[in-house]
Amino acid sequence: MSDSVLVFVSHSSADKESYVEPIVNDLEDCFINVWIDKRKIPPGQNLRKSIFRSGLDKADVALLFFTKNSLNSAWVDLEIKHVLREELKRGSSDLNKIISIFDSEDTYEQISERYPELTDDLLHLMPKDYDKNHLGKLISAIWSKYFSLQGGDIETQRQLLEKDQEIFQKEKEIQVLKSNLENYRHSNQDYAEFEIIQRHPAIAYFEENKKQLLSGYPVSLHNPKHPEVFDLIGLGLLEPREEQDDEGYEVTYGYITERGVEYCKWQMLFGQTDQ
């Protein structure tokens, strides 16, 4: 997602949960990388430096959320004036970096009075009960801003978008997979026990014969050089089965159990490889 369009979100913290975060989540679902303070500023970092240097100045697009709360926020006013000043420094009279959304007509009237630089083409109605049409217009505006800053023809812009979408989707799938694996790891009682089992001395013998066992072939229980096989039975990774050999004698072999198979899965995903 780091190669996608980066959008800085200027907003009032009072609107974060009820208004801002639902829109942020929808934007991220549409392959847009969003810089929002709650997720991007680690504890202990300088707030002002992080927001202005790491957020606003590096972003491709500044998305300004206008509500009653943000219009009464001195911090939001500081962010808006900063990005307006930086845009004018670059000689960008049409404010290429800025997109503003407002939640109501009353808010719109106050914006035009306080920030006359933000003309109608930079403002988008986004009510708190916004629908797909509102979201689609906002997404289109963001990508249009991004492409105009990137330059190039329509085909180049289309290829950039497809590449960004591909990268973003893969990273999202990886994060979901990691999250699912961690949730499964912590919810599975056997997996908690496997962290202890992997340190048992008998595991080295199990690892040596893992491919053979997983292929359905047993190990002998009559090899005096490997008494640890009985520890593996005690750990529940192997089970003894009596069979007749070619000469008709009863012999006992150790076969991998379902628990043994689960251990192999766990070891591959989470276990230490430097046994």
PyMOL commands that set and color helices and strands:
alter all, ss='L'
color gray80, all
select helices_A, chain A and resi 13-29+37-40+47-56+68-71+74-89+105-114+120-122+132-150+154-187+189-197+203-208+210-214+229-234+258-269
alter helices_A, ss='H'
color red, helices_A
select strands_A, chain A and resi 6-10+33-35+61-66+98-102+123-125+219-220+238-244+250-256
alter strands_A, ss='S'
color yellow, strands_A
deselect
rebuild
show_as cartoon
